[in-house]
């Protein structure tokens, strides 16, 4: 809890300055001369605020994100500017950028692109162009897909993980946003301790903020003594500027031969051992083949960036396999100029001719992606979104629902999962392309967090995802225009929430 308090403490000095300023302004400086001085100071601050906003607007960024910070800065110049520099400015991750760049420079050239992109372009030029652009921008190749197994619930992922962990021979790399003690963590940790005793190199990255209330220093010491190695991502110190950039990735790699990813964190609610919000609907996948190297690379790059004990990366040559379509794992980074998943989802919506379906727990869309949803539906594409029926965060859920009316009016079909909470993150289009990973349809996932996503093209896993989506939809209630409040007070509240969506 001490770390959590630190985040609050981070803004107290700026808040104190702003409050003190207003106290001085309204209570003590009441003489004519002093009032003129205060007027002059106000003019100076106003000019500085305008210049700050002009610099903000000139950035290539989501307009709604810029609008929020413009409102905050103009209304509270001192506090607003400090909050933006601390929480809103993507350049505040410069220390992370420096560390990651140093690590990436060492690994540069480790991942090689084969002829997969050209093969896709021969079949579907538009899709090939999109995947080729992602390869160029994010630095992760397209591969011929090996095996890709789909899991419709976290408990199925957990069972398969345990089996693979027991067979580890060389190394186990674990990276999760949340690690929470319980059946899930205790089971896999016990297996990893046994493997470490056998000489397997076991390393764990966890997000220091994501696990702030669930994985303590005591836990860290206990498991380190048992042979596990840890590296917290972006330690949660309030004096650092990049506290807003979190590691939301979920990765498990075993011997460079098997990789897991998807929506689940390491906690019992994700495998339905506990039920804080009804049935927890999450998904994941297991892959083999050359694409596993991309997940190994992701882990090694982060480990070497933030740990003093460096590890080497050497791609593992997969045994010969019959290709099942194509696959492209990649990770999103807030320190890149382009937000890869936001671009990918927008492109999928623009390319689709038959249908595009999404799983997401949160719905807070930037302008470009919001417009892409609306345009796809208006031109006759079957656009669907499955959302939770029971929310984990009521205010965020209310904000998500504020987007419903415009989307439904455009023809988007929105469903809420009656049994509980949907934490799955995926999209599927036209039976040929899908994305599964950790990316929510909200500002933090799309613009501020480190995330990982995996694109599948003409792979068998797409059929499994579609079947699961239709089964889940059968347990949902479709929202209609008639079911959405539209009184003036609700519209005003939704408008205010939408302005502050980038902070949620």
Residue, then its C-alpha position, 0 to 999 in steps of 0.5 A: x500500500x505504501x507504493x499506492x500512496x506514492x502515486x497520490x503523493x506525486x500530485x500533492x505538491x502541484x495541487x498545493x501550489x495551485x490551491x495556494x495560488x488561488x488563496x493568495x489571489x482571492x484573500x490577500x491581494x486586495x489592494x489596487x496595486x497588488x491587484x494590478x500585479x496579480x492581473x499581470x501574473x494572471x496574464x503571464x500564466x494565461x499566455x504560458x498556458x496557451x503556448x503549452x496548449x499550442x505545443x500540445x495541439x501540434x503533436x500527432x495524437x488523438x484529438x480527444x486526448x489533446x482536448x482533455x489536457x487542453x481543458x485541464x491546462x487552461x483551467x488550472x495552468x500550474x497543476x494542469x501543466x505539471x499533471x500533463x508532464x507527469x501523467x499525460x505527456x508520452x515523452x515522460x517515458x524517456x528513461x524507459x525509452x533509453x533503457x529499452x533502446x539500449x537493450x534493443x540495439x544489442x538484439x538488433x537483427x536477431x529476428x529475420x523476415x522470410x518470404x511470408x509477407x510476399x506470400x500474403x500479398x500474392x493472396x491479399x495485397x491489402x492485408x499483406x501491406x498492413x502486416x508488412x507495415x506493422x513488421x517495419x514499424x514494430x520490428x516483428x516479422x510475419x512467420x508461417x504459423x506452426x501450431x496455434x491452440x485456442x483456449x476459451x477460458x483461463x482455466x484451460x490455459x492454466x491446465x496447459x501451462x502447468x503441463x508444459x512447465x513440467x517439461x521445461x529443460x532450459x528456461x522459463x520466462x514469465x511476464x505478467x501485469x498482475x501476479x496474485x498469490x493463490x492457486x494459480x500462482x502458487x501452483x506454477x511457482x511450485x513447479x518453477x521452483x522444482x525446475x529451478x532446482x533441476x538447473x532450469x533458468x526461471x525468470x519473472x517480470x511483473x509490473x510493479x504497479x499492476x501488482x502493487x497490492x497483490x505481490x509484496x516485497x515479502x513475496x519477492x524475497x520468499x520466492x527469490x530464496x527458492x530459486x526464482x529470479x525477478x525483475x519488476x517493471x518500472x518500479x513504482x516510485x512517485x519521483x519518477x516521471x514514467x509511472x503512467x507507462x505500464x507493462x500490460x503484456x502477458x507472456x510465458x515462454x518455455x525453452x523457446x519452443x512454446x509460448x502462451x499469451x492472451x488476456x489472463x493475468x496470474x490470479x485466481x479470478x482469471x481461472x474462475x477459482x474465485x468469482x468477484x464478478x460472476x463468471x470470468x470470461x477470458x481467452x488465451x492461446x498456445x503456439x509453437x513454431x518460429x513465431x515463439x522467437x518473437x515472444x522470447x525476444x520481447x521478454x529478453x529485451x525487457x529483462x535486459x533493459x531493467x535487470x543488471x543480470x543480462x541474458x542472451x537471445x538466440x532464435x530457436x530453429x523450430x523443427x520442420x512443420x506444415x504451415x497453418x496460415x501465418x502469424x505475427x506477434x508484436x508488442x505495442x510501445x507508448x514510446x513509438x510515434x505510431x500506436x500499432x494496435x490502434x492502427x491494426x484495429x482501424x485497418x481491419x475495420x476498413x478492410x472488412x467486407x463481411x464482418x468484424x467482431x470484437x471482444x473487449x472489457x472496456x470501450x473508450x475509443x479514440x476518434x480514428x478508431x471510433x470513426x472506423x467502427x461507424x464507417x464499417x457498420x454504415x457500409x454494411x459490414x456486420x460489426x459486433x462488440x461483446x462487453x461485460x454484463x457485470x463490470x469490474x469498475x462501475x465508472x469505467x463501465x458507465x463511460x464505456x456505455x456512453x459510446x453505445x448510442x452512437x455505435x448502435x445508431x450506426x449499425x454496430x451490434x453490442x452484446x453484454x455477457x450475462x454470466x459475468x465479466x468479459x476480460x477477453x481481448x480479440x478481433x476477428x474479420x471475414x474468416x481470414x484474419x484475427x488478433x488476440x492479445x492483451x489490448x483493450x479498446x481503451x486509451x491506456x491500452x492503445x496509447x500508454x501501456x506496453x501491450x502484446x498482440x498476435x495477428x493470425x492470417x488464414x490459420x485454424x485458430x481463427x475458426x476456433x475463435x469464431x466458434x467461441x465468439x458465437x457461443x459467448x454471444x448466445x449467453x449475452x443480451x443485445x443492447x438496443x437504442x430503447x434500452x439506453x437512457x437519453x435524457x438531458x442529464x444522462x447526455x450531459x453526464x456522458x459528455x463529461x465522462x467522454x472528455x475525461x476518458x483518456x484518464x480512465 
